Amino acid sequence: MYIVDIKLQHPDGEIVRVRKVSPVANLRGARAYERELREALMERREPPGEAAAVLITPSTQEVHHEQPQPSPRAATRCSSAPRMTPKGAVLREPTLSSPPTPAGPRAPTFAEFLTEFMRYQASPAASRRGANKPGELREKQRVFDNHLLPAFGSLRLDQISPRMIDRYIAAKSSPATAKPSTRRARFGEPLAPATVSNHIILLRRVLSVAHRWELIDRVPAIHCPAPGAARTDFLTFAEADRFLGAAEADWRPLLLLAIRTGLRLGEIRALRWRDLHIDPGYLRVERNLTKSGYGQPKSGKARTVEMSIDLRDAMRAHPRARSPEDLVFCQADGRPWSEGQVYRAVKATAKRAGLRRDVHPHMLRHTFASHCVMRGIPLAVVREWLGHAESRMTERYAHLAPEVRSSFVDRLAGPPIGEPATGSRGNGQGDQPESRGNIGATARPQNGKTLPRGS
């Protein structure tokens, strides 16, 4: 049995003292119980545990919470009550023969721990994939500086409780009637559920690392808010045609490639001529360009994306550099276009096309995925072209093709593939769905050879 003795003075001068027997008879449990008692006293709540008597000393205005004395048999095993120290809490092994057990080392504050945590995230031991990428480190530091540090920076890691975390979620979450936050949202404004969920995941990562390093006894129970439905705003087929028709000659190849391949903006900016295989009809995505320079694609591995007929024609007509290592899309001096320049070009093109929506480069990626699904391309193929690490990221587009799914089930009534159709309904070619466009019109098997259309 362990005895926890805490003396706390509130800002208004009131002094509260609690002396209780820990319900868990080991040092780790007693320390956890001490934290619960201290948190309850700070919030002026009834201390957890058995009912306690409240004693008020008029001269000192002290409030004492005395737990009922243990039975005589238990008292014979307990040592005398520990004396108070300036630090407030004392844990004593109750047996007469054992010396007092000193309290463990003080847990660092959230702000103190972040320096070592960020160094760890930049090391190869950070995860199974290795060190965090520079962009990931910048994003984590931004979340710490703008959100988590103002809320938890002064607290010790062992003082962060589930209630505090839930309060943070409530303060940061936007009401149901509020608009989702933008990427430029300032600190203090309501944030989208997915953004708040990312904050809590990062906070849990910090506490988990601290627990693995034995700086805290346990990780508080954390419930992440539901991220909500992902936004998949895209251009319709008619809007995409108007958008490309309004593009300037210098920008049209880049915008056409974005809509026909779904590459991320950093992947488009890093594309080299050696990555394009125009005659076979495909391109390789092997690099990504961020503020930190060239690196791997976001998924961590290269991929192959098919090229549509109109894209191949556009790339044949695009001015080609002399070296295969040169960039496909670049300025006159060979430097890549900046993110801001591409954003402004997309905005200007959408304005000339008369599109009254917030069109941005990533919407062109959504447009490619949506058009693929609406043309009947299987989600597994779309996922491979987009470079999604998880299938759930691609499944957000599944609702766009209900008529395609219904045509698949009609195949159960048709003849096996390869046998002639006898009296089958459809287009006279069995139950194969009609081709609705040229996205992914060519198929390239594992050996790299291109099959003719319709094979």
C-alpha positions as a Markdown table, in Angstrom:
| # | Residue | x | y | z |
|---|---|---|---|---|
| 1 | Met | 0.0 | 0.0 | 0.0 |
| 2 | Tyr | 1.2 | 3.5 | -0.9 |
| 3 | Ile | 0.2 | 6.8 | 0.6 |
| 4 | Val | 0.0 | 9.9 | -1.5 |
| 5 | Asp | 0.2 | 13.3 | 0.3 |
| 6 | Ile | -0.3 | 16.5 | -1.8 |
| 7 | Lys | -0.4 | 20.1 | -0.7 |
| 8 | Leu | -1.5 | 22.6 | -3.3 |
| 9 | Gln | -2.0 | 26.4 | -3.1 |
| 10 | His | -4.5 | 28.0 | -5.5 |
| 11 | Pro | -3.9 | 31.4 | -7.1 |
| 12 | Asp | -6.4 | 32.9 | -4.7 |
| 13 | Gly | -4.4 | 31.8 | -1.8 |
| 14 | Glu | -6.5 | 28.8 | -0.7 |
| 15 | Ile | -4.3 | 25.9 | 0.4 |
| 16 | Val | -5.6 | 22.4 | -0.1 |
| 17 | Arg | -4.0 | 19.2 | 1.2 |
| 18 | Val | -5.0 | 15.6 | 0.3 |
| 19 | Arg | -3.6 | 12.5 | 2.0 |
| 20 | Lys | -4.9 | 9.3 | 0.5 |
| 21 | Val | -4.0 | 5.6 | 0.1 |
| 22 | Ser | -3.3 | 4.7 | -3.5 |
| 23 | Pro | -5.9 | 2.1 | -4.8 |
| 24 | Val | -3.1 | 0.4 | -6.8 |
| 25 | Ala | -0.4 | -1.1 | -4.6 |
| 26 | Asn | 2.7 | -0.4 | -6.7 |
| 27 | Leu | 4.9 | 2.6 | -7.5 |
| 28 | Arg | 3.6 | 3.1 | -11.0 |
| 29 | Gly | 0.0 | 3.0 | -10.0 |
| 30 | Ala | 0.7 | 5.4 | -7.0 |
| 31 | Arg | 2.3 | 7.9 | -9.3 |
| 32 | Ala | -0.6 | 7.8 | -11.7 |
| 33 | Tyr | -3.0 | 8.2 | -8.8 |
| 34 | Glu | -1.0 | 11.2 | -7.6 |
| 35 | Arg | -1.4 | 12.9 | -11.0 |
| 36 | Glu | -5.2 | 12.3 | -10.9 |
| 37 | Leu | -5.4 | 13.8 | -7.4 |
| 38 | Arg | -3.3 | 16.8 | -8.4 |
| 39 | Glu | -5.4 | 17.4 | -11.5 |
| 40 | Ala | -8.6 | 17.2 | -9.5 |
| 41 | Leu | -7.2 | 19.7 | -7.0 |
| 42 | Met | -6.2 | 22.1 | -9.7 |
| 43 | Glu | -9.7 | 22.0 | -11.2 |
| 44 | Arg | -11.3 | 22.2 | -7.7 |
| 45 | Arg | -13.0 | 18.9 | -8.2 |
| 46 | Glu | -13.7 | 16.2 | -5.6 |
| 47 | Pro | -10.5 | 14.1 | -5.4 |
| 48 | Pro | -11.0 | 10.5 | -6.8 |
| 49 | Gly | -11.1 | 7.6 | -4.4 |
| 50 | Glu | -13.0 | 6.8 | -1.2 |
| 51 | Ala | -15.0 | 9.5 | 0.4 |
| 52 | Ala | -12.9 | 11.9 | 2.4 |
| 53 | Ala | -13.5 | 14.3 | 5.2 |
| 54 | Val | -13.0 | 18.0 | 4.5 |
| 55 | Leu | -11.3 | 20.0 | 7.3 |
| 56 | Ile | -10.9 | 23.8 | 7.1 |
| 57 | Thr | -8.4 | 25.5 | 9.4 |
| 58 | Pro | -9.6 | 29.1 | 9.9 |
| 59 | Ser | -6.1 | 30.5 | 10.6 |
| 60 | Thr | -4.5 | 29.2 | 7.5 |
| 61 | Gln | -7.6 | 28.6 | 5.3 |
| 62 | Glu | -6.3 | 25.2 | 4.5 |
| 63 | Val | -8.7 | 22.6 | 3.2 |
| 64 | His | -7.7 | 19.0 | 4.2 |
| 65 | His | -9.0 | 15.9 | 2.6 |
| 66 | Glu | -8.3 | 13.1 | 5.0 |
| 67 | Gln | -9.0 | 9.5 | 3.9 |
| 68 | Pro | -10.5 | 7.2 | 6.5 |
| 69 | Gln | -7.8 | 5.3 | 8.4 |
| 70 | Pro | -7.1 | 1.8 | 7.4 |
| 71 | Ser | -8.0 | -1.2 | 9.6 |
| 72 | Pro | -5.7 | -2.0 | 12.6 |
| 73 | Arg | -4.4 | -5.0 | 10.7 |
| 74 | Ala | -3.4 | -2.8 | 7.8 |
| 75 | Ala | -2.1 | -0.1 | 10.1 |
| 76 | Thr | 0.5 | -2.5 | 11.5 |
| 77 | Arg | 1.9 | -2.9 | 8.0 |
| 78 | Cys | 2.0 | 0.8 | 7.3 |
| 79 | Ser | 4.7 | 3.2 | 8.3 |
| 80 | Ser | 4.1 | 6.6 | 9.9 |
| 81 | Ala | 2.6 | 9.3 | 7.8 |
| 82 | Pro | 5.2 | 10.9 | 5.5 |
| 83 | Arg | 6.1 | 14.5 | 6.1 |
| 84 | Met | 5.4 | 17.2 | 3.6 |
| 85 | Thr | 8.2 | 18.5 | 1.4 |
| 86 | Pro | 8.3 | 21.8 | -0.5 |
| 87 | Lys | 7.7 | 19.9 | -3.8 |
| 88 | Gly | 4.3 | 18.7 | -2.5 |
| 89 | Ala | 4.0 | 15.0 | -3.0 |
| 90 | Val | 5.6 | 12.1 | -1.2 |
| 91 | Leu | 5.3 | 8.4 | -1.9 |
| 92 | Arg | 6.5 | 6.0 | 0.8 |
| 93 | Glu | 6.8 | 2.2 | 0.8 |
| 94 | Pro | 4.5 | 1.3 | 3.7 |
| 95 | Thr | 6.5 | -1.6 | 5.1 |
| 96 | Leu | 8.6 | -0.8 | 8.2 |
| 97 | Ser | 11.7 | -2.6 | 6.8 |
| 98 | Ser | 11.9 | -0.8 | 3.5 |
| 99 | Pro | 13.2 | 2.7 | 3.0 |
| 100 | Pro | 11.1 | 5.5 | 1.3 |
| 101 | Thr | 11.0 | 5.3 | -2.5 |
| 102 | Pro | 12.0 | 8.6 | -4.1 |
| 103 | Ala | 9.8 | 10.0 | -6.8 |
| 104 | Gly | 10.9 | 9.4 | -10.4 |
| 105 | Pro | 12.5 | 12.1 | -12.6 |
| 106 | Arg | 10.4 | 15.1 | -13.5 |
| 107 | Ala | 8.7 | 14.7 | -16.9 |
| 108 | Pro | 9.7 | 17.4 | -19.4 |
| 109 | Thr | 7.2 | 20.0 | -20.5 |
| 110 | Phe | 5.6 | 19.6 | -24.0 |
| 111 | Ala | 7.8 | 22.5 | -25.3 |
| 112 | Glu | 11.0 | 21.1 | -23.8 |
| 113 | Phe | 10.4 | 17.7 | -25.4 |
| 114 | Leu | 9.7 | 18.9 | -28.9 |
| 115 | Thr | 13.3 | 19.7 | -29.7 |
| 116 | Glu | 14.4 | 16.1 | -29.1 |
| 117 | Phe | 11.2 | 14.8 | -30.7 |
| 118 | Met | 11.9 | 16.7 | -34.0 |
| 119 | Arg | 15.5 | 15.4 | -34.1 |
| 120 | Tyr | 14.1 | 11.9 | -33.7 |
| 121 | Gln | 11.6 | 12.4 | -36.5 |
| 122 | Ala | 14.5 | 13.5 | -38.8 |
| 123 | Ser | 16.4 | 10.3 | -38.1 |
| 124 | Pro | 16.1 | 6.9 | -39.9 |
| 125 | Ala | 14.5 | 5.4 | -36.8 |
| 126 | Ala | 11.5 | 7.7 | -37.0 |
| 127 | Ser | 9.3 | 5.1 | -38.8 |
| 128 | Arg | 9.4 | 2.0 | -40.9 |
| 129 | Arg | 9.8 | 4.2 | -44.0 |
| 130 | Gly | 12.7 | 5.9 | -42.4 |
| 131 | Ala | 13.2 | 9.6 | -41.6 |
| 132 | Asn | 10.4 | 12.1 | -42.2 |
| 133 | Lys | 10.7 | 14.1 | -45.5 |
| 134 | Pro | 11.6 | 17.8 | -45.2 |
| 135 | Gly | 8.1 | 18.7 | -46.1 |
| 136 | Glu | 6.7 | 16.5 | -43.3 |
| 137 | Leu | 9.0 | 18.1 | -40.8 |
| 138 | Arg | 8.0 | 21.6 | -41.9 |
| 139 | Glu | 4.3 | 20.7 | -41.6 |
| 140 | Lys | 4.8 | 19.2 | -38.1 |
| 141 | Gln | 6.7 | 22.2 | -36.9 |
| 142 | Arg | 4.0 | 24.5 | -38.3 |
| 143 | Val | 1.3 | 22.6 | -36.4 |
| 144 | Phe | 3.4 | 22.7 | -33.2 |
| 145 | Asp | 4.1 | 26.5 | -33.5 |
| 146 | Asn | 0.6 | 27.6 | -34.5 |
| 147 | His | -1.6 | 25.2 | -32.5 |
| 148 | Leu | -0.2 | 22.6 | -30.1 |
| 149 | Leu | 2.4 | 24.7 | -28.4 |
| 150 | Pro | 0.0 | 27.5 | -27.4 |
| 151 | Ala | -2.3 | 24.9 | -25.9 |
| 152 | Phe | 0.1 | 22.4 | -24.3 |
| 153 | Gly | 3.6 | 24.0 | -24.3 |
| 154 | Ser | 3.8 | 24.9 | -20.6 |
| 155 | Leu | 2.4 | 21.6 | -19.4 |
| 156 | Arg | 4.5 | 18.6 | -18.4 |
| 157 | Leu | 3.9 | 15.6 | -20.6 |
| 158 | Asp | 2.4 | 13.7 | -17.6 |
| 159 | Gln | -0.1 | 16.5 | -17.0 |
| 160 | Ile | -1.8 | 16.3 | -20.4 |
| 161 | Ser | -5.1 | 14.5 | -19.7 |
| 162 | Pro | -7.9 | 13.2 | -21.9 |
| 163 | Arg | -10.1 | 16.1 | -20.7 |
| 164 | Met | -7.6 | 18.7 | -21.9 |
| 165 | Ile | -7.3 | 17.0 | -25.3 |
| 166 | Asp | -11.1 | 16.9 | -25.6 |
| 167 | Arg | -11.2 | 20.6 | -24.8 |
| 168 | Tyr | -8.7 | 21.3 | -27.5 |
| 169 | Ile | -10.8 | 19.4 | -30.0 |
| 170 | Ala | -13.9 | 21.4 | -29.0 |
| 171 | Ala | -12.0 | 24.7 | -29.3 |
| 172 | Lys | -10.5 | 23.9 | -32.7 |
| 173 | Ser | -13.4 | 22.2 | -34.4 |
| 174 | Ser | -15.7 | 24.2 | -36.6 |
| 175 | Pro | -19.5 | 24.2 | -35.9 |
| 176 | Ala | -21.7 | 22.2 | -38.3 |
| 177 | Thr | -22.8 | 25.5 | -40.0 |
| 178 | Ala | -19.3 | 26.9 | -40.4 |
| 179 | Lys | -17.4 | 26.7 | -43.7 |
| 180 | Pro | -14.4 | 24.4 | -43.8 |
| 181 | Ser | -11.1 | 26.2 | -43.2 |
| 182 | Thr | -8.8 | 27.1 | -46.0 |
| 183 | Arg | -5.2 | 26.2 | -46.3 |
| 184 | Arg | -4.3 | 29.7 | -45.1 |
| 185 | Ala | -6.5 | 29.6 | -42.0 |
| 186 | Arg | -5.0 | 31.6 | -39.1 |
| 187 | Phe | -4.5 | 30.3 | -35.6 |
| 188 | Gly | -7.7 | 30.7 | -33.6 |
| 189 | Glu | -10.1 | 30.2 | -36.5 |
| 190 | Pro | -12.3 | 27.1 | -36.7 |
| 191 | Leu | -10.6 | 24.2 | -38.4 |
| 192 | Ala | -12.0 | 21.4 | -40.5 |
| 193 | Pro | -12.5 | 18.0 | -38.8 |
| 194 | Ala | -9.7 | 16.4 | -40.9 |
| 195 | Thr | -7.3 | 19.2 | -39.8 |
| 196 | Val | -8.1 | 18.7 | -36.1 |
| 197 | Ser | -7.8 | 15.0 | -36.5 |
| 198 | Asn | -4.3 | 15.5 | -37.9 |
| 199 | His | -3.4 | 17.6 | -34.9 |
| 200 | Ile | -4.5 | 14.9 | -32.5 |
| 201 | Ile | -2.7 | 12.2 | -34.3 |
| 202 | Leu | 0.5 | 14.2 | -34.1 |
| 203 | Leu | -0.1 | 14.9 | -30.3 |
| 204 | Arg | -0.6 | 11.1 | -29.8 |
| 205 | Arg | 2.6 | 10.4 | -31.7 |
| 206 | Val | 4.5 | 12.8 | -29.3 |
| 207 | Leu | 3.0 | 11.1 | -26.2 |
| 208 | Ser | 3.6 | 7.6 | -27.6 |
| 209 | Val | 7.3 | 8.4 | -28.1 |
| 210 | Ala | 7.6 | 9.9 | -24.6 |
| 211 | His | 6.0 | 6.7 | -23.2 |
| 212 | Arg | 8.4 | 4.5 | -25.1 |
| 213 | Trp | 11.3 | 6.5 | -23.8 |
| 214 | Glu | 9.8 | 6.0 | -20.2 |
| 215 | Leu | 9.3 | 9.7 | -19.6 |
| 216 | Ile | 5.6 | 9.1 | -18.8 |
| 217 | Asp | 3.9 | 6.1 | -17.3 |
| 218 | Arg | 1.0 | 6.0 | -19.8 |
| 219 | Val | -0.5 | 7.6 | -22.9 |
| 220 | Pro | -3.9 | 9.2 | -22.1 |
| 221 | Ala | -6.9 | 7.8 | -23.9 |
| 222 | Ile | -7.3 | 9.9 | -27.1 |
| 223 | His | -10.2 | 9.8 | -29.4 |
| 224 | Cys | -9.6 | 11.5 | -32.8 |
| 225 | Pro | -12.5 | 13.3 | -34.4 |
| 226 | Ala | -13.9 | 11.8 | -37.5 |
| 227 | Pro | -12.2 | 13.4 | -40.5 |
| 228 | Gly | -15.5 | 13.8 | -42.4 |
| 229 | Ala | -16.1 | 13.3 | -46.1 |
| 230 | Ala | -13.2 | 14.2 | -48.3 |
| 231 | Arg | -13.8 | 16.9 | -50.8 |
| 232 | Thr | -13.7 | 15.7 | -54.4 |
| 233 | Asp | -14.6 | 18.8 | -56.4 |
| 234 | Phe | -13.8 | 18.4 | -60.1 |
| 235 | Leu | -14.5 | 19.8 | -63.5 |
| 236 | Thr | -17.2 | 18.2 | -65.6 |
| 237 | Phe | -16.3 | 17.1 | -69.1 |
| 238 | Ala | -17.8 | 20.3 | -70.6 |
| 239 | Glu | -16.0 | 22.5 | -68.1 |
| 240 | Ala | -12.7 | 20.7 | -68.7 |
| 241 | Asp | -13.0 | 21.3 | -72.4 |
| 242 | Arg | -13.8 | 25.0 | -71.8 |
| 243 | Phe | -10.8 | 25.2 | -69.4 |
| 244 | Leu | -8.3 | 23.7 | -71.9 |
| 245 | Gly | -9.8 | 25.8 | -74.7 |
| 246 | Ala | -9.1 | 29.0 | -72.7 |
| 247 | Ala | -5.5 | 28.1 | -71.9 |
| 248 | Glu | -2.7 | 30.1 | -73.3 |
| 249 | Ala | -0.4 | 28.3 | -75.8 |
| 250 | Asp | 2.5 | 28.3 | -73.4 |
| 251 | Trp | 0.5 | 26.7 | -70.6 |
| 252 | Arg | -1.8 | 24.4 | -72.5 |
| 253 | Pro | 0.6 | 21.4 | -72.5 |
| 254 | Leu | 1.1 | 21.5 | -68.8 |
| 255 | Leu | -2.6 | 21.9 | -68.0 |
| 256 | Leu | -3.6 | 19.1 | -70.5 |
| 257 | Leu | -1.0 | 16.8 | -68.8 |
| 258 | Ala | -2.5 | 17.6 | -65.4 |
| 259 | Ile | -6.0 | 16.7 | -66.5 |
| 260 | Arg | -5.1 | 13.6 | -68.5 |
| 261 | Thr | -2.6 | 12.1 | -66.0 |
| 262 | Gly | -3.6 | 13.3 | -62.5 |
| 263 | Leu | 0.0 | 14.0 | -61.5 |
| 264 | Arg | 0.6 | 16.1 | -58.4 |
| 265 | Leu | 1.9 | 19.6 | -59.0 |
| 266 | Gly | 5.4 | 18.7 | -57.7 |
| 267 | Glu | 5.5 | 15.7 | -59.9 |
| 268 | Ile | 4.6 | 17.8 | -63.0 |
| 269 | Arg | 7.3 | 20.4 | -62.2 |
| 270 | Ala | 9.9 | 17.6 | -61.8 |
| 271 | Leu | 9.1 | 15.8 | -65.0 |
| 272 | Arg | 12.0 | 15.3 | -67.4 |
| 273 | Trp | 12.0 | 14.4 | -71.0 |
| 274 | Arg | 13.6 | 11.0 | -70.2 |
| 275 | Asp | 10.4 | 10.2 | -68.2 |
| 276 | Leu | 8.2 | 10.6 | -71.3 |
| 277 | His | 7.7 | 7.7 | -73.7 |
| 278 | Ile | 5.5 | 9.3 | -76.2 |
| 279 | Asp | 5.3 | 6.6 | -78.9 |
| 280 | Pro | 4.6 | 3.7 | -76.5 |
| 281 | Gly | 2.1 | 6.0 | -74.8 |
| 282 | Tyr | 3.2 | 6.2 | -71.1 |
| 283 | Leu | 5.3 | 8.3 | -68.7 |
| 284 | Arg | 7.2 | 7.4 | -65.6 |
| 285 | Val | 6.8 | 9.4 | -62.3 |
| 286 | Glu | 10.1 | 9.1 | -60.5 |
| 287 | Arg | 10.6 | 12.5 | -58.8 |
| 288 | Asn | 8.7 | 15.2 | -56.9 |
| 289 | Leu | 9.8 | 18.8 | -56.5 |
| 290 | Thr | 9.1 | 20.6 | -53.2 |
| 291 | Lys | 10.5 | 23.6 | -51.4 |
| 292 | Ser | 13.3 | 21.4 | -50.2 |
| 293 | Gly | 14.3 | 20.3 | -53.7 |
| 294 | Tyr | 13.9 | 17.1 | -55.7 |
| 295 | Gly | 12.9 | 13.9 | -54.0 |
| 296 | Gln | 10.8 | 10.7 | -54.3 |
| 297 | Pro | 7.1 | 10.9 | -55.1 |
| 298 | Lys | 4.7 | 11.2 | -52.2 |
| 299 | Ser | 4.0 | 7.4 | -52.1 |
| 300 | Gly | 7.8 | 6.7 | -51.9 |
| 301 | Lys | 8.0 | 4.7 | -55.1 |
| 302 | Ala | 7.9 | 5.4 | -58.9 |
| 303 | Arg | 4.9 | 4.5 | -61.0 |
| 304 | Thr | 3.8 | 4.4 | -64.6 |
| 305 | Val | 0.9 | 6.4 | -66.0 |
| 306 | Glu | -0.7 | 5.9 | -69.5 |
| 307 | Met | -0.9 | 8.9 | -71.9 |
| 308 | Ser | -4.1 | 9.6 | -73.9 |
| 309 | Ile | -4.0 | 10.3 | -77.6 |
| 310 | Asp | -4.5 | 14.0 | -77.4 |
| 311 | Leu | -1.7 | 14.3 | -74.7 |
| 312 | Arg | 0.7 | 12.4 | -76.9 |
| 313 | Asp | 0.0 | 14.7 | -79.8 |
| 314 | Ala | 0.5 | 17.8 | -77.6 |
| 315 | Met | 3.8 | 16.5 | -76.2 |
| 316 | Arg | 5.1 | 15.8 | -79.7 |
| 317 | Ala | 4.4 | 19.4 | -80.6 |
| 318 | His | 5.8 | 20.8 | -77.4 |
| 319 | Pro | 9.3 | 22.4 | -77.8 |
| 320 | Arg | 11.8 | 19.7 | -76.7 |
| 321 | Ala | 15.1 | 20.3 | -74.9 |
| 322 | Arg | 18.3 | 18.9 | -76.1 |
| 323 | Ser | 19.1 | 16.8 | -73.0 |
| 324 | Pro | 16.9 | 14.0 | -71.7 |
| 325 | Glu | 17.6 | 15.3 | -68.2 |
| 326 | Asp | 16.1 | 18.7 | -69.0 |
| 327 | Leu | 12.7 | 19.6 | -67.5 |
| 328 | Val | 9.6 | 19.2 | -69.7 |
| 329 | Phe | 8.0 | 22.3 | -68.3 |
| 330 | Cys | 10.3 | 25.1 | -67.3 |
| 331 | Gln | 11.1 | 28.8 | -67.7 |
| 332 | Ala | 13.3 | 30.2 | -70.5 |
| 333 | Asp | 16.5 | 29.8 | -68.3 |
| 334 | Gly | 15.7 | 26.1 | -67.6 |
| 335 | Arg | 14.5 | 26.6 | -64.0 |
| 336 | Pro | 11.2 | 24.9 | -63.1 |
| 337 | Trp | 8.0 | 26.9 | -62.8 |
| 338 | Ser | 7.3 | 27.9 | -59.2 |
| 339 | Glu | 4.1 | 26.8 | -57.5 |
| 340 | Gly | 2.8 | 30.3 | -57.4 |
| 341 | Gln | 3.3 | 30.7 | -61.2 |
| 342 | Val | 1.3 | 27.5 | -61.9 |
| 343 | Tyr | -1.4 | 28.6 | -59.4 |
| 344 | Arg | -1.8 | 32.0 | -61.1 |
| 345 | Ala | -1.9 | 30.4 | -64.5 |
| 346 | Val | -4.7 | 28.0 | -63.5 |
| 347 | Lys | -6.7 | 30.8 | -61.9 |
| 348 | Ala | -6.3 | 33.0 | -65.0 |
| 349 | Thr | -7.3 | 30.2 | -67.3 |
| 350 | Ala | -10.4 | 29.4 | -65.2 |
| 351 | Lys | -11.4 | 33.1 | -65.3 |
| 352 | Arg | -11.1 | 33.3 | -69.1 |
| 353 | Ala | -13.1 | 30.1 | -69.3 |
| 354 | Gly | -15.9 | 31.7 | -67.3 |
| 355 | Leu | -15.7 | 29.1 | -64.5 |
| 356 | Arg | -17.2 | 30.6 | -61.4 |
| 357 | Arg | -15.4 | 28.2 | -59.0 |
| 358 | Asp | -12.2 | 28.1 | -57.1 |
| 359 | Val | -10.2 | 26.1 | -59.6 |
| 360 | His | -6.7 | 25.2 | -58.4 |
| 361 | Pro | -4.0 | 22.7 | -59.6 |
| 362 | His | -5.0 | 19.9 | -57.3 |
| 363 | Met | -8.6 | 20.1 | -58.6 |
| 364 | Leu | -7.2 | 19.0 | -62.0 |
| 365 | Arg | -6.0 | 15.8 | -60.3 |
| 366 | His | -9.5 | 15.2 | -58.9 |
| 367 | Thr | -10.8 | 15.9 | -62.4 |
| 368 | Phe | -8.6 | 13.2 | -63.9 |
| 369 | Ala | -9.7 | 10.6 | -61.3 |
| 370 | Ser | -13.3 | 11.5 | -61.6 |
| 371 | His | -13.3 | 11.3 | -65.4 |
| 372 | Cys | -11.5 | 7.9 | -65.3 |
| 373 | Val | -14.2 | 6.4 | -63.0 |
| 374 | Met | -17.0 | 7.9 | -65.1 |
| 375 | Arg | -15.4 | 6.4 | -68.2 |
| 376 | Gly | -15.5 | 2.9 | -66.6 |
| 377 | Ile | -11.9 | 2.5 | -65.7 |
| 378 | Pro | -11.6 | 0.1 | -62.7 |
| 379 | Leu | -10.7 | 1.7 | -59.3 |
| 380 | Ala | -7.6 | -0.5 | -59.0 |
| 381 | Val | -6.2 | 1.0 | -62.2 |
| 382 | Val | -7.0 | 4.5 | -61.1 |
| 383 | Arg | -5.3 | 3.9 | -57.8 |
| 384 | Glu | -2.2 | 2.8 | -59.5 |
| 385 | Trp | -2.1 | 5.8 | -61.8 |
| 386 | Leu | -2.7 | 8.2 | -59.0 |
| 387 | Gly | -0.1 | 6.6 | -56.7 |
| 388 | His | -2.4 | 6.3 | -53.8 |
| 389 | Ala | -0.9 | 4.3 | -50.9 |
| 390 | Glu | -4.3 | 3.2 | -49.6 |
| 391 | Ser | -7.4 | 2.1 | -51.5 |
| 392 | Arg | -9.7 | 4.1 | -49.4 |
| 393 | Met | -8.2 | 7.3 | -50.9 |
| 394 | Thr | -9.4 | 6.1 | -54.4 |
| 395 | Glu | -12.8 | 4.8 | -53.2 |
| 396 | Arg | -14.0 | 8.4 | -52.7 |
| 397 | Tyr | -14.6 | 8.4 | -56.5 |
| 398 | Ala | -16.6 | 5.1 | -56.6 |
| 399 | His | -20.0 | 6.8 | -56.4 |
| 400 | Leu | -19.4 | 8.6 | -59.7 |
| 401 | Ala | -20.1 | 5.5 | -61.8 |
| 402 | Pro | -23.3 | 3.6 | -60.8 |
| 403 | Glu | -24.2 | 2.8 | -64.4 |
| 404 | Val | -20.8 | 1.2 | -64.9 |
| 405 | Arg | -21.3 | -1.1 | -61.8 |
| 406 | Ser | -24.7 | -2.1 | -63.1 |
| 407 | Ser | -23.2 | -3.0 | -66.5 |
| 408 | Phe | -20.7 | -5.3 | -64.8 |
| 409 | Val | -23.5 | -7.4 | -63.3 |
| 410 | Asp | -25.1 | -7.8 | -66.7 |
| 411 | Arg | -22.1 | -9.8 | -67.8 |
| 412 | Leu | -23.3 | -12.7 | -65.6 |
| 413 | Ala | -26.0 | -13.4 | -68.2 |
| 414 | Gly | -23.7 | -13.2 | -71.1 |
| 415 | Pro | -21.3 | -15.9 | -72.6 |
| 416 | Pro | -17.8 | -16.4 | -71.3 |
| 417 | Ile | -15.2 | -14.1 | -72.6 |
| 418 | Gly | -13.7 | -15.5 | -75.8 |
| 419 | Glu | -16.9 | -17.3 | -76.9 |
| 420 | Pro | -19.2 | -15.9 | -79.6 |
| 421 | Ala | -22.4 | -14.2 | -78.3 |
| 422 | Thr | -25.7 | -15.8 | -79.3 |
| 423 | Gly | -28.7 | -13.6 | -79.0 |
| 424 | Ser | -27.0 | -11.4 | -76.5 |
| 425 | Arg | -28.2 | -7.9 | -75.9 |
| 426 | Gly | -25.9 | -5.0 | -76.1 |
| 427 | Asn | -23.8 | -3.5 | -79.0 |
| 428 | Gly | -23.2 | -6.7 | -80.9 |
| 429 | Gln | -19.9 | -7.4 | -79.3 |
| 430 | Gly | -21.0 | -9.5 | -76.3 |
| 431 | Asp | -21.5 | -7.5 | -73.1 |
| 432 | Gln | -18.2 | -5.6 | -73.2 |
| 433 | Pro | -19.0 | -2.0 | -72.3 |
| 434 | Glu | -18.7 | 0.6 | -75.0 |
| 435 | Ser | -15.6 | 2.7 | -75.0 |
| 436 | Arg | -16.5 | 6.2 | -73.8 |
| 437 | Gly | -13.2 | 8.1 | -74.3 |
| 438 | Asn | -9.5 | 7.9 | -74.8 |
| 439 | Ile | -8.3 | 8.1 | -71.2 |
| 440 | Gly | -6.1 | 5.1 | -70.8 |
| 441 | Ala | -7.0 | 3.8 | -74.3 |
| 442 | Thr | -3.8 | 1.9 | -74.6 |
| 443 | Ala | -2.8 | -1.1 | -72.4 |
| 444 | Arg | 0.8 | -1.8 | -71.6 |
| 445 | Pro | 1.5 | -5.3 | -70.1 |
| 446 | Gln | 4.4 | -6.2 | -67.9 |
| 447 | Asn | 6.8 | -6.7 | -70.7 |
| 448 | Gly | 6.5 | -3.1 | -71.8 |
| 449 | Lys | 4.9 | -3.7 | -75.2 |
| 450 | Thr | 1.8 | -1.7 | -76.2 |
| 451 | Leu | -1.3 | -3.5 | -77.3 |
| 452 | Pro | -3.5 | -2.0 | -80.0 |
| 453 | Arg | -6.8 | -0.4 | -79.1 |
| 454 | Gly | -9.5 | -2.8 | -78.3 |
| 455 | Ser | -7.2 | -5.8 | -77.8 |
